[in-house]
Each structure stands twice: as structure tokens, then as C-alpha cells.
Amino acid sequence: MKYTIHFLIYTLITGILYSLASHHPIYEPFVINELNFDQYIPMIPQSVYIYLSYFFLLPVLILVARGKPGFSSVFYSAMACGVINVLIYTLVPTRLFERISAPEYSFLAYLQAKDTILCAFPSGHVALPLSIALGAFMIAGQKRPPEVTSFWRKISVFYFVWFCLLALSTLLTKQHFVLDVVSGILLAAIVVLTAMYYLYAKKQKKLLNVRTLGALVTEISLIALAMTLIIRYWHPAIFTLGIIFIASRQHALLALYHDGVHYLISSNKRLNDFIINCFAGVPFFMPVHGYRSLHFSHHQHLGTENDPEKRYLYRHQPWNYQALSTRLLLKQILGDLLLWNSLRMLWLFIKDRTSSNNDINLPVTQYYNDLYIQFMFLFAVIGFGYHYWPTAIMHVLFLWFLPYLTVTQLLQKIRSFAEHTQRTTDTDSGSCSWAPSWLGAFFIWPYNINYHQEHHRKSNISWDELPKRFANAEQRPGKTLIQHIWSVNK
């Protein structure tokens, strides 16, 4: 009964979202064009009956497999795929370039009259059955009793055949193009592999911080939504507020990236780096292994002349671990906001790395070959998108890199100012923690990164555990940040 209720709730939610996305898109949909393959695929109206079998995918699974071990893993990963699918339809509206009309009075003609040409990419008729087939296949591959693995192997084959028929029907009814089918396959593979890896990791008692994973998805979704609204309602005020908002969420991503630097997303180091590079390292062109080298050295030499942060982040800049005069603070802020300080920092780092007199020894950190694939995938997506939607891709790149290179850098620098004071004789070398207001937590200290002094004492505690572990930590009031960095008397 539980699974039936969950299926009904899932159907209600996805049905509402699909209806809104297909009839009231939040902005002008992206157009999905035909590929050469599509021109050779005929319309067969009778295939609509196979197409409609989509609605029986989950009910049949519940009916035949609900009592079997591993059912919940297959069932919920498939539903997650369906929910993500309609969220894509909602946040990234798409439509077919054109659709061939079905013969008059055919059932396919009736379907075309009721269904719009929106919600095309990726194809849910492909993603959902394949997600079930893949989930069943992975359960069958686990160490389970022979009768269980045999059952799931049969289910996997059954749903794979169903997937092939549905994929073919989407093309033969001209409800989708080949591109939609391919994207549906990719969506199913990504969702199921992620879900099954998490379940496997949990069973083997390997840490995967699901809260961090959820936070990463949330921040990327918020950035995508902000970009959508800016592009849809282009106006100077919306653009300005949108850039500030995107920068704040990029800064939040970098706070989570910091957890990835310390292997706090997963105890499987390769998976840890893969996840954080997907969400931040690659999009920011800052692979996690490279920054890890600098950051570990920062922990080791905190506040000394061999501290990379002190050497590169503040060198030849006004900030010197104490409040600045109005003139110097403006100089510092403008230098960060206009990219000058970042370029100078990069030049100093390159100069030091190539100099034989460099006295900062950075630890060698490992990277995985997955990184090459991730960058290749990013460039392939950009290139493919630019080929079909050049204006949209240029808008997205502009709205990603403009805040990242300006406001995001400023927010990071202000947080860095807040985290460090003049070095004293204490063991924390001048690091300090803050108690921010909601506004401070949104812009300057997202995801408990305000527990800076505590982090330097114990760097193996993830962001979501810090408030519990250090409930009585001594923290400065967030409202004193201005006095910390600005001295009106100077």
C-alpha cells in the first residue's frame, strides 16, 4: 500500500509540473532541431499504442516486484529520474522545431491535439523505463540469493525490451527527435548510477554526505533559475540583482567546494573529487586537487610567511590583517571587484612556481583521469549548445563568468578578511569565527563556513556537523564585520 500511495503522489506532482511546463513555460522554450537521422524515420501512427504503455511502467513494477529485496532501490531511483525529468522541463523549457501532423481521425492525431510540442528534451518515455532496467540490472549484479538475482535479471531484460519499444515509438510517432532519445538515455544513466552508488556506499559503510550533495544540486538549481529569469525578463535592475544573487550562490558553491578539498563529501577520494569537480571544480576552472595543494599548505603554515594565502591572496594589497582606512578599503574592494587583484595573485603564483628561489613547498596532491573526461564533456556541451543555440549559450556563459570574476571574488575576499586577524601567540595564528545574521550567512558565511577557527582545529568535520560539535564556540557578532575591516578614524 505504501508504494501505491507514493506512486500516486509522484503521479500528482509530475502531472502538475508537466502540465504547467507544457502549457505555461516560464520563458521562451529552446528549440530542438531535427538531426539527419530524423529525416529517415517514418511516421507510423499505430505505434502510439506502444507510446501510451509508458503509463503502466511503474504500476507493473509495483505489481510484480514490490515484495522482492531491492525493490525500493529500483522503485525510488526510477521515481527520482521522473521528478528530475519534469524539473528539467520546468526550468529549461524546450519544444520541437516542428511536428508532422498525424492522419486525420487517427488516435495519434487525438494525442497531438491534447499534447503540445513542448517538454521535448530529454524524453521521459526513454528515461523512465531505462532507469528501471538499469536499476534492476545493478541489483541483479549484487551478492544476493540466486533466486533474487535471477528475478531482477529477468526484470532488467523485460524493462530493457520495453525501453527499446518506447524509444522507438517516440520516434515513430514523431513526438520526439533522436536528440531527445539520447538525452533521455543519459539522464537515466546518470540518475541511476548516482542513486545506486550511494546505496552501495551506504551498505559498505562508506561515507557519502547526502546533505552536501543536495546542497550542491540546490545551489546549481538556484543559479539556473536566476539565469532563466534574467534572460527571460532582461532589465537593468533584474540584471544587477541577478548578478549579485548568482555571485552569492557561487560563493556558497565554493564553501561546499571547501568541504570537497578536505574529502568531506565522500570517504571514497575518487568519488569525492568527481562530485565536487562536477559541481564546482570544472565549471570554475579550478580542479579540486590543485587548490587542495594550496589549502593544505595554508593549514600547515597558517599565519606565517610560508602561508600561501598570506603570500598570494594579500601580497602587494592594502589588507594587512587590520582595519583599513576609507581610501585603502575602496582601493582593496575595487581591485577585487574589477579583477585586478585576482590577476596579480595569479601572476605572483606563476612567477613563484617557475622561480628557483621559491621557498614555499606545496604538497603534491593526486588527481584522477576522470578530470579529463569532465572537461571534455563540458567543452562538448558548450560546443554542441553553441551550434544549435548560440545566443542562449553566450548568455549563460556571460551570466556565469561575470559574477564569478567580480562579485564572487569580492565576497570571498571579504570572508577571508573576516576569518583572519593579526597573528597572536595563540595556536590558531589569528583565525577567528563569527556568528552571522541570516544576511551574513547568505552572502559571506554560507554553509557554516563561519566556524573558521574550529575548522583549523579539526578539519575533518563537515559543514553540517560543525554547529553540533562546537555549540559553545566563541564567535564574534556578525554585525561587527564592518569595524573589523574598516576604520573610519584612519
C-alpha angles and dihedrals in degrees: 000000000000093000092047091054091048090049091052091049090048091050092050095049097044091043093055093045092047092049092051093045094047096047106023110031114186091234141357107309122241112249119240109210129205120261121217089261092061092061091063095050112095126215113250107183093195090067088075089087090061088045091057092052085082089088091063096054099096098032090055091048091052091047098051104029112026094108096047125102110258094026095119091054092053094040099049096041088054091050090048088054090052094049093048088049094057091042088058089050089051100044098034107034115201136178138186116261088234139334127220111239116244121235112283116268093013119130089243089058088054090051092049090052091055100037123061127219089249126098091050105139121092105015111238089195086065102036099051101051092041091050089055092046092049093045092051091047092053092047089051089054094058126094100268136133112295093246091055096048090045091052094050091045089057091046090050092053092044094052093042090058088046089050091052091050093048093046089051092047092054088059097040092050089047089231089127141018127232090261090060091051093051092048090049090055091050092048093052092047094049095046097045096043090050093047095046093045090053092050091047092047091050092050091051090049093245115147120248111167102220092183090060091047090051091047091052091051090047094052093047089048092051091050091049091049092049091050090049093053093046092051093043097046102030108190132138093244094047090045093052095046090043093053091051091047093048090048091052091052092045087053088051089052089053090052088056089043086060089061088052090053088060094045091248096135095064135357086222096086095203092052090045092055093042092055098045093043089053094054103031119351097063099034089050092043087236109116110208097236091060095052090041089065092055095042096050088051088050089055092048097048101028112174096356128113088260092059105116091210092056092043099048109018098053105017113130089002129115096248113098103162094278138084115286132221118252093260095048093044091053089048090051095047095046091048090054095041095048095047095245095117092047092052091047091049090051091049092050091049093050091045092051094046092053095044122096090211094061110132098188111094112198118202116247110247127197125244130190130229088242085082092070091051091049093053092045090051092050093051091045091053092048092047094046092046092048090052092057104024108021096163095049093047092050090050092051093048091047092049091048101047101034095064092035094057095042124019095023091054090050093051090050092049093049090051090050090051089052094049096056136052132173110306115262132180093272121110093249094064095226100317116143141186131225140211102217130195118235089270092052091047090051097050111018110018110030121169097015094296085141087083089083101140091048091049091056089052095048113013095175096076118099123230094256093054098047098086091051095047095044103032092143097043117146107245137175117239110259091227090068092064092099092056089047094061104022129056111190090191095062 
